[in-house]
Amino acid sequence: MDQDVAAKEQPRYIKLNERDNVAIVVNDFGLPAGSRFASGLTLRAFVPQGHKTALVDIAEGEPIIRYGEIIGYALSPILAGEWVDEARIRMPEAPALDKLEISTAVPAPLPPLEGFTFEGYRNPDGSVGTKNILGISSSVQCVKGTMEYAVKRIRAELLPKYPNVDDVVPLTHAYGCGVAITAPDAVVPIRTLQNLALNPNFGGEILVVGLGCEKLAPERLVPEGVSDAIVRMQDEAFDGFGAIVDAIMTQAEARLKVLNTRKRETCPASDLVIGLQCGGSDAFSGVTANPAVGFAADLLVRAGATVMFSEVTEVRDAIQLLTRRAINEDVGRALVREMAWYDSYLARGGADRSANTTPGNKKGGLANIVEKSLGSIVKSGSSAITGVLSPGEKATQKGMLFAATPASDFICGTLQLASGMTLQVFTTGRGTPYGLAAAPVIKVATRSELARRWKDLIDFDSGSIATGEKTIEECGWDLFRLILDVASGRTKPWSDRWGIHNDLTLFNPAPVT
């Protein structure tokens, strides 16, 4: 569809809150000057799809309101019908962390949702996986090439003998040596590596490949009571590279035999651990995809599942809306703690939260991080926030959790896996081929145009909400059912079908020596 065709369609905009003095253009490819909406508003200039137009005259210095919240202030007078792009908006200060309301608007518990199940892999510790994978950990970046060689052989020579095992995944990274391993912030990457190996999709079968001289001793990645789980390349018993690879393959085969006995069984939806993330966001993220995900998240919470949302810089400017939902004072203070830690982290690097928004975000209509944050937190639904996880910390409770992570897709995904996530729901407005080998990723498009164009990369189209073809509730229920199907292995997301998987990326805020 070109702009000439789009211009002939009925002009449509979306206003989200009665307080809003701007609205976003719905029509594919935007609308030209002279387009007249049903409300009588006429555009004074071309406005791209997803971008804002003023609904009323806005004087210089007056607030610009979307989602019922101030996303900035007019740098110059803006007339009704004009394009309100980022250059016309002064970003406000972030909410002060010492003046937040905590637990003042805790939502009442939603009625339980019973009878929903999925087919998962039950583990001895009671956790349940959505995949059956052998994960091989590494204690230092030096062994990455060896592990990749060994995994290539394992997949070719061993995996066909064990048809119930989905894959072999190397948990490689750029850490382990040349780092300040005793620095206080080193707890983040070390804890992440320890907990990654315990992800339910790996079935409790631990195997670590190390070098032997690294600062991060392989023993630190092996749970207490687990023996014979380490292969050290520098072990003097090995005579050459071939012997080292043979040892890795021998250890791997022993674990493949165990994993091959795993069978899917019917499990309650309460056994799910779902991660929520967004990447390549646009102005529709907070209108279509994230509200649908938020509704599905509420359904999951009602079913007793664990659901986590993340990305500190993408909630920081809406934190005042989240602390009110904290189930108690401790959870509220924990939210503030994670925001404050990240403020300090960014300040040490000479950056601030405004560095988050990308050129793609802005091209998609997001003027600044405030607007982006208000749309991002919608993924968390409407239920009470029951817990807060520091980066890489393992989830041990049910309900809606905030898992503190950077907004980087790859780091966030890695940290959510360490927290126990077994399936991720990922919303996108611009499009991304992002995927994880260790857990299925359901990609949700904010716009139908993207879903049509990327028909073999997008798993779920929420753009029908913007056009009025479906409600948020209808899309939320559809997504909830898709989550159960993907968790059961009945439906394979496109990233798994193509084998598109990003590398794990550790978050290391500690010094590198």
C-alpha positions as CSV (number, residue, x, y, z in Angstrom):
1,M,0.0,0.0,0.0
2,D,1.5,3.4,-1.0
3,Q,0.8,6.8,0.6
4,D,-1.7,7.7,-2.1
5,V,-3.8,4.7,-1.3
6,A,-3.4,5.2,2.4
7,A,-4.6,8.8,2.0
8,K,-7.9,7.6,0.6
9,E,-8.8,5.6,3.7
10,Q,-10.8,7.1,6.5
11,P,-8.3,9.1,8.6
12,R,-8.1,7.6,12.1
13,Y,-6.3,8.5,15.3
14,I,-6.1,7.0,18.8
15,K,-6.5,9.1,21.9
16,L,-5.8,7.0,25.0
17,N,-7.0,9.1,27.9
18,E,-9.6,11.8,28.2
19,R,-6.8,14.1,29.6
20,D,-4.6,13.7,26.4
21,N,-4.0,16.7,24.2
22,V,-2.3,14.6,21.5
23,A,-3.2,11.5,19.6
24,I,-1.4,9.1,17.3
25,V,-2.2,8.6,13.6
26,V,-3.4,5.0,12.9
27,N,-3.4,4.8,9.1
28,D,-0.6,2.8,7.4
29,F,2.2,5.1,6.1
30,G,0.6,8.2,7.8
31,L,-1.7,11.0,6.5
32,P,-1.1,14.1,4.4
33,A,-2.0,17.6,5.3
34,G,-5.7,18.3,4.9
35,S,-6.8,14.9,6.2
36,R,-9.9,15.4,8.2
37,F,-10.8,13.1,11.1
38,A,-14.4,12.2,12.2
39,S,-13.9,14.6,15.2
40,G,-13.5,17.5,12.8
41,L,-9.7,17.9,13.4
42,T,-7.8,18.6,10.2
43,L,-4.1,17.9,9.8
44,R,-2.0,21.0,9.0
45,A,1.0,18.9,7.8
46,F,1.9,15.3,6.9
47,V,2.0,13.1,10.0
48,P,3.6,9.7,9.8
49,Q,1.9,6.6,11.1
50,G,2.2,6.3,14.9
51,H,3.3,9.9,15.3
52,K,1.4,12.5,17.3
53,T,-0.8,15.3,16.3
54,A,-2.1,18.0,18.6
55,L,-5.8,17.8,19.4
56,V,-5.9,21.4,20.7
57,D,-3.6,24.4,20.6
58,I,-0.7,23.9,23.0
59,A,1.1,27.1,24.2
60,E,4.8,27.2,24.7
61,G,5.8,25.6,28.0
62,E,2.5,23.9,28.4
63,P,2.5,20.1,29.1
64,I,2.1,17.5,26.3
65,I,-0.1,14.7,27.7
66,R,-0.4,11.1,26.5
67,Y,-1.6,8.1,28.5
68,G,-3.0,10.8,30.8
69,E,0.6,11.6,31.9
70,I,2.9,14.4,31.0
71,I,5.5,13.2,28.4
72,G,7.1,16.7,28.0
73,Y,6.5,20.4,27.5
74,A,6.1,22.4,24.3
75,L,9.3,24.1,23.2
76,S,7.2,26.5,21.1
77,P,3.5,27.0,20.3
78,I,1.9,24.0,18.7
79,L,-1.4,24.4,16.8
80,A,-4.2,21.8,16.7
81,G,-3.5,19.5,13.7
82,E,0.2,20.0,13.6
83,W,2.8,17.2,13.9
84,V,4.2,17.0,17.4
85,D,7.6,15.5,16.8
86,E,10.4,15.0,19.2
87,A,12.1,18.3,18.3
88,R,9.1,20.2,19.7
89,I,9.1,18.5,23.1
90,R,11.2,19.3,26.2
91,M,11.6,16.1,28.2
92,P,10.7,16.4,31.9
93,E,12.8,15.3,34.8
94,A,12.5,11.7,36.0
95,P,10.2,11.1,39.0
96,A,12.1,11.8,42.3
97,L,12.6,8.4,44.0
98,D,12.3,9.8,47.5
99,K,8.8,11.2,46.9
100,L,7.0,8.1,45.5
101,E,3.7,6.7,46.8
102,I,4.2,3.1,47.8
103,S,1.5,0.5,48.1
104,T,-1.2,3.2,48.0
105,A,-3.2,1.6,45.1
106,V,-2.7,-2.1,45.5
107,P,-5.1,-3.9,43.1
108,A,-7.5,-6.3,44.6
109,P,-6.7,-9.9,43.7
110,L,-8.3,-11.0,40.5
111,P,-10.5,-14.1,40.6
112,P,-8.5,-17.4,40.2
113,L,-8.4,-18.9,36.7
114,E,-8.6,-22.6,37.0
115,G,-8.4,-25.6,34.6
116,F,-5.8,-24.3,32.2
117,T,-2.8,-26.6,31.6
118,F,0.1,-27.2,29.3
119,E,2.4,-30.1,28.4
120,G,5.7,-29.5,30.0
121,Y,8.8,-31.4,31.3
122,R,8.6,-31.9,35.0
123,N,12.0,-31.7,36.8
124,P,13.1,-33.5,40.1
125,D,13.1,-30.1,41.9
126,G,9.5,-29.5,40.9
127,S,10.2,-26.9,38.2
128,V,8.8,-27.4,34.7
129,G,10.5,-26.8,31.4
130,T,9.0,-25.9,28.0
131,K,11.9,-27.4,26.2
132,N,14.2,-30.4,26.7
133,I,17.7,-29.1,26.2
134,L,21.3,-30.0,27.2
135,G,22.9,-26.8,28.3
136,I,26.7,-26.8,28.6
137,S,28.1,-24.0,30.7
138,S,31.5,-22.4,30.4
139,S,33.5,-20.7,33.1
140,V,35.6,-18.5,30.8
141,Q,35.5,-17.0,27.3
142,C,38.8,-18.9,26.4
143,V,36.9,-22.2,25.9
144,K,34.2,-20.7,23.6
145,G,35.8,-22.1,20.4
146,T,36.4,-25.5,21.9
147,M,32.8,-25.7,23.1
148,E,31.4,-24.6,19.8
149,Y,33.5,-27.3,18.1
150,A,32.3,-29.9,20.6
151,V,28.7,-28.9,20.3
152,K,28.8,-29.2,16.5
153,R,30.0,-32.8,16.9
154,I,27.5,-33.5,19.6
155,R,24.6,-32.4,17.4
156,A,25.9,-34.3,14.4
157,E,27.0,-37.6,16.1
158,L,25.1,-37.9,19.4
159,L,21.9,-35.9,19.3
160,P,20.2,-38.2,16.6
161,K,20.5,-41.1,19.1
162,Y,18.4,-39.2,21.6
163,P,15.3,-38.0,19.8
164,N,13.5,-36.7,22.9
165,V,16.2,-34.0,23.4
166,D,15.5,-30.8,21.5
167,D,19.0,-29.4,21.3
168,V,22.4,-28.8,22.8
169,V,23.0,-25.2,23.7
170,P,26.5,-23.8,24.7
171,L,26.2,-21.2,27.4
172,T,29.2,-19.2,26.3
173,H,30.1,-15.6,27.3
174,A,32.9,-13.1,27.4
175,Y,33.6,-13.3,31.2
176,G,35.6,-15.4,33.6
177,C,39.1,-13.9,33.5
178,G,40.7,-10.5,33.1
179,V,38.0,-9.1,35.3
180,A,37.7,-7.8,38.9
181,I,36.2,-11.0,40.1
182,T,35.9,-9.8,43.8
183,A,34.5,-6.4,43.1
184,P,31.0,-6.0,44.6
185,D,29.2,-5.7,41.3
186,A,30.9,-9.0,40.1
187,V,28.1,-10.7,41.9
188,V,25.8,-9.9,38.9
189,P,27.6,-11.9,36.1
190,I,28.6,-14.7,38.5
191,R,25.1,-15.1,39.9
192,T,23.7,-15.0,36.3
193,L,26.0,-17.9,35.2
194,Q,25.2,-19.9,38.3
195,N,21.5,-19.6,37.7
196,L,21.6,-20.0,33.9
197,A,22.6,-23.6,34.4
198,L,19.6,-24.2,36.6
199,N,17.0,-23.0,34.1
200,P,14.2,-25.6,34.0
201,N,14.6,-26.1,30.3
202,F,17.9,-27.8,31.0
203,G,16.4,-30.5,33.2
204,G,18.9,-30.2,36.0
205,E,21.8,-31.9,34.0
206,I,24.8,-29.7,34.8
207,L,28.0,-29.7,32.7
208,V,30.7,-27.1,32.9
209,V,33.7,-26.7,30.5
210,G,36.6,-24.6,31.9
211,L,40.2,-23.9,31.1
212,G,41.8,-24.4,34.5
213,C,43.6,-21.1,35.2
214,E,40.7,-18.6,35.1
215,K,39.6,-16.4,37.9
216,L,36.0,-17.8,37.8
217,A,36.8,-21.3,39.0
218,P,34.4,-23.8,37.4
219,E,33.4,-25.1,40.8
220,R,31.6,-21.9,41.4
221,L,29.1,-22.8,38.6
222,V,28.3,-26.2,40.0
223,P,25.6,-26.6,42.6
224,E,26.5,-28.2,45.9
225,G,26.2,-31.9,45.8
226,V,26.8,-32.2,42.1
227,S,30.0,-34.1,41.2
228,D,31.8,-35.1,38.0
229,A,30.3,-32.2,36.1
230,I,33.5,-30.3,35.1
231,V,35.8,-30.8,32.1
232,R,39.1,-28.7,32.4
233,M,41.0,-28.3,29.2
234,Q,44.3,-27.9,31.2
235,D,43.9,-31.2,32.9
236,E,47.2,-33.0,32.5
237,A,45.4,-36.3,31.7
238,F,44.4,-35.0,28.3
239,D,46.7,-35.8,25.4
240,G,45.8,-33.2,22.8
241,F,42.7,-31.4,21.6
242,G,41.0,-34.6,20.4
243,A,41.1,-36.0,23.9
244,I,39.6,-32.9,25.4
245,V,36.7,-32.9,22.9
246,D,36.2,-36.7,23.5
247,A,35.9,-36.0,27.2
248,I,33.2,-33.3,26.6
249,M,31.3,-35.6,24.4
250,T,31.5,-38.5,26.9
251,Q,30.1,-36.2,29.6
252,A,27.5,-34.8,27.3
253,E,26.3,-38.3,26.2
254,A,25.8,-39.3,29.8
255,R,23.5,-36.4,30.3
256,L,21.7,-36.8,27.0
257,K,20.7,-40.3,28.1
258,V,19.1,-38.9,31.2
259,L,17.4,-36.0,29.3
260,N,16.1,-38.5,26.7
261,T,13.9,-40.1,29.4
262,R,12.0,-36.8,30.0
263,K,8.5,-36.8,28.6
264,R,6.0,-34.1,28.4
265,E,3.2,-34.3,30.9
266,T,0.1,-32.3,31.7
267,C,1.0,-29.5,34.1
268,P,-1.1,-26.7,35.5
269,A,-0.5,-23.2,34.1
270,S,0.8,-22.2,37.5
271,D,4.1,-24.0,36.6
272,L,4.9,-21.5,33.9
273,V,7.6,-18.9,34.2
274,I,7.0,-16.2,31.6
275,G,9.3,-13.3,30.6
276,L,7.9,-10.2,29.0
277,Q,10.1,-7.9,26.9
278,C,9.9,-5.4,24.1
279,G,12.4,-4.4,21.4
280,G,12.1,-2.1,18.4
281,S,9.2,-0.3,20.1
282,D,7.0,2.2,18.5
283,A,4.1,4.5,19.5
284,F,1.7,1.5,19.0
285,S,3.5,-0.6,21.6
286,G,1.5,0.9,24.4
287,V,-1.7,0.8,22.4
288,T,-1.9,-2.7,21.0
289,A,0.8,-5.2,21.7
290,N,1.7,-4.3,25.3
291,P,-2.0,-4.0,26.5
292,A,-2.7,-7.4,24.9
293,V,0.4,-8.8,26.6
294,G,-0.7,-7.1,29.9
295,F,-4.1,-8.7,29.7
296,A,-2.6,-12.1,29.0
297,A,-0.2,-11.5,31.9
298,D,-3.2,-10.9,34.2
299,L,-4.6,-14.2,33.0
300,L,-1.4,-16.0,33.8
301,V,-1.2,-14.4,37.3
302,R,-4.8,-15.5,37.9
303,A,-3.8,-19.0,36.9
304,G,-1.0,-18.9,39.5
305,A,2.0,-18.5,37.1
306,T,5.2,-16.5,37.5
307,V,5.4,-13.6,35.2
308,M,8.3,-11.1,35.0
309,F,8.7,-7.8,33.3
310,S,12.1,-6.0,33.1
311,E,14.1,-3.2,31.5
312,V,14.9,-0.6,34.2
313,T,15.3,2.4,31.9
314,E,12.0,1.6,30.3
315,V,10.1,1.7,33.6
316,R,12.1,4.4,35.3
317,D,10.0,7.3,34.1
318,A,6.8,5.6,35.0
319,I,8.0,4.2,38.3
320,Q,5.4,6.3,40.2
321,L,2.7,4.2,38.6
322,L,4.4,0.9,39.7
323,T,5.3,1.6,43.3
324,R,1.6,2.3,44.0
325,R,0.9,-1.3,42.8
326,A,3.5,-2.9,45.1
327,I,1.9,-5.5,47.2
328,N,3.6,-4.2,50.3
329,E,6.2,-1.7,51.5
330,D,9.2,-4.1,51.1
331,V,8.3,-4.7,47.4
332,G,7.9,-1.0,46.8
333,R,11.2,-0.2,48.4
334,A,12.8,-2.9,46.4
335,L,11.5,-1.2,43.2
336,V,13.0,2.1,44.3
337,R,16.3,0.3,45.2
338,E,16.7,-1.0,41.7
339,M,15.9,2.3,40.1
340,A,18.4,4.1,42.3
341,W,21.1,1.6,41.6
342,Y,20.6,2.0,37.9
343,D,20.6,5.8,38.1
344,S,24.0,5.6,39.8
345,Y,25.3,3.1,37.3
346,L,24.3,5.4,34.4
347,A,25.8,8.4,36.1
348,R,29.1,6.6,36.5
349,G,29.2,6.1,32.8
350,G,28.3,9.7,32.0
351,A,24.9,8.7,30.6
352,D,21.3,9.1,31.6
353,R,18.0,7.5,30.8
354,S,17.5,9.5,27.6
355,A,20.2,7.4,25.9
356,N,17.7,4.5,25.8
357,T,15.5,5.7,22.9
358,T,16.8,4.5,19.5
359,P,16.5,6.1,16.1
360,G,14.0,3.4,15.3
361,N,11.9,4.2,18.4
362,K,11.8,7.8,17.3
363,K,10.9,6.9,13.7
364,G,8.1,4.9,15.1
365,G,6.6,7.9,16.9
366,L,8.2,7.7,20.4
367,A,9.4,11.2,21.2
368,N,11.4,10.3,24.3
369,I,12.0,7.8,27.1
370,V,9.1,9.1,29.1
371,E,6.6,8.2,26.4
372,K,8.4,4.9,25.8
373,S,8.2,4.0,29.5
374,L,4.5,4.7,29.8
375,G,3.9,2.3,26.9
376,S,6.4,-0.2,28.2
377,I,4.9,-0.8,31.7
378,V,1.5,-1.7,30.2
379,K,3.0,-5.2,29.6
380,S,2.8,-5.7,33.4
381,G,-1.0,-5.7,33.3
382,S,-3.1,-4.6,36.2
383,S,-2.3,-7.1,39.0
384,A,-0.3,-6.3,42.1
385,I,3.5,-6.5,41.9
386,T,4.5,-9.2,44.3
387,G,8.3,-9.3,44.1
388,V,11.4,-7.7,42.7
389,L,14.5,-9.5,41.5
390,S,18.0,-8.0,41.2
391,P,19.8,-8.8,37.9
392,G,20.3,-12.5,37.4
393,E,18.5,-13.5,40.7
394,K,16.4,-16.6,40.5
395,A,12.6,-16.2,40.9
396,T,11.2,-18.2,43.9
397,Q,7.7,-16.8,44.0
398,K,4.5,-16.5,41.9
399,G,2.7,-13.5,40.5
400,M,3.9,-10.4,38.7
401,L,7.6,-9.8,39.4
402,F,9.9,-7.0,38.3
403,A,13.2,-8.5,37.2
404,A,15.7,-5.7,37.0
405,T,17.7,-5.7,33.8
406,P,19.1,-3.3,31.3
407,A,16.9,-2.7,28.3
408,S,19.3,-4.4,25.9
409,D,17.3,-7.2,24.3
410,F,20.2,-9.7,24.6
411,I,21.2,-8.8,28.1
412,C,17.5,-8.8,29.3
413,G,16.9,-12.2,27.7
414,T,20.0,-13.7,29.3
415,L,19.1,-12.3,32.8
416,Q,15.5,-13.5,32.5
417,L,16.7,-17.0,31.6
418,A,18.9,-16.9,34.7
419,S,15.8,-15.9,36.7
420,G,14.1,-19.1,35.5
421,M,12.1,-17.9,32.5
422,T,11.0,-20.8,30.3
423,L,9.1,-18.8,27.6
424,Q,9.4,-15.2,26.5
425,V,6.8,-12.9,25.0
426,F,8.5,-10.2,23.0
427,T,6.6,-7.2,21.5
428,T,7.9,-5.2,18.6
429,G,6.8,-2.3,16.4
430,R,9.8,-1.9,14.2
431,G,10.5,-5.6,13.8
432,T,13.4,-7.7,15.0
433,P,14.7,-11.3,14.3
434,Y,15.6,-11.7,18.0
435,G,15.4,-15.3,19.4
436,L,16.7,-17.5,22.2
437,A,18.0,-21.0,21.9
438,A,17.2,-21.9,25.5
439,A,13.5,-20.8,25.5
440,P,10.8,-20.2,22.9
441,V,10.1,-16.6,22.1
442,I,6.7,-15.5,20.9
443,K,7.0,-12.3,18.8
444,V,4.0,-9.9,18.9
445,A,3.7,-7.2,16.3
446,T,2.2,-3.9,17.3
447,R,1.0,-3.2,13.7
448,S,-0.8,-5.4,11.2
449,E,1.4,-3.9,8.4
450,L,4.5,-5.3,10.1
451,A,2.8,-8.7,10.8
452,R,1.9,-9.0,7.1
453,R,5.3,-7.9,5.8
454,W,7.1,-10.2,8.3
455,K,4.6,-13.0,8.0
456,D,7.3,-15.6,8.7
457,L,9.0,-13.8,11.6
458,I,6.0,-12.5,13.6
459,D,4.0,-15.0,15.6
460,F,1.1,-12.8,16.7
461,D,-0.6,-9.7,15.3
462,S,-2.1,-7.3,17.8
463,G,-2.6,-4.5,15.2
464,S,-6.3,-5.5,15.0
465,I,-6.7,-3.6,18.2
466,A,-5.8,-0.3,16.6
467,T,-8.2,-0.8,13.7
468,G,-11.0,-1.9,16.0
469,E,-11.3,-5.4,14.6
470,K,-10.5,-6.9,18.0
471,T,-10.6,-5.7,21.6
472,I,-7.6,-5.9,23.9
473,E,-9.4,-8.6,25.8
474,E,-9.9,-10.7,22.7
475,C,-6.3,-10.4,21.7
476,G,-5.2,-11.1,25.3
477,W,-7.1,-14.3,25.4
478,D,-5.8,-15.4,22.0
479,L,-2.2,-14.7,23.2
480,F,-2.8,-16.6,26.4
481,R,-3.9,-19.6,24.5
482,L,-0.9,-19.3,22.1
483,I,1.4,-19.2,25.2
484,L,0.0,-22.5,26.4
485,D,0.4,-24.0,22.9
486,V,4.0,-22.9,22.5
487,A,4.8,-24.0,26.0
488,S,3.4,-27.4,25.2
489,G,5.4,-27.8,22.0
490,R,2.2,-27.8,19.8
491,T,3.2,-24.6,18.1
492,K,6.8,-23.6,17.3
493,P,7.5,-19.9,17.1
494,W,9.2,-18.6,13.9
495,S,12.6,-18.0,15.6
496,D,12.8,-21.7,16.5
497,R,11.5,-22.7,13.1
498,W,14.3,-20.8,11.4
499,G,16.9,-21.5,14.1
500,I,17.5,-17.7,14.7
501,H,19.0,-17.4,18.1
502,N,21.0,-14.6,19.6
503,D,24.1,-15.1,21.8
504,L,23.8,-14.9,25.5
505,T,25.1,-11.6,26.8
506,L,26.1,-11.1,30.4
507,F,25.6,-7.9,32.3
508,N,28.9,-7.0,33.9
509,P,28.9,-3.7,35.7
510,A,32.1,-4.5,37.6
511,P,35.5,-3.3,36.4
512,V,37.5,-5.2,33.7
513,T,41.2,-5.5,34.6
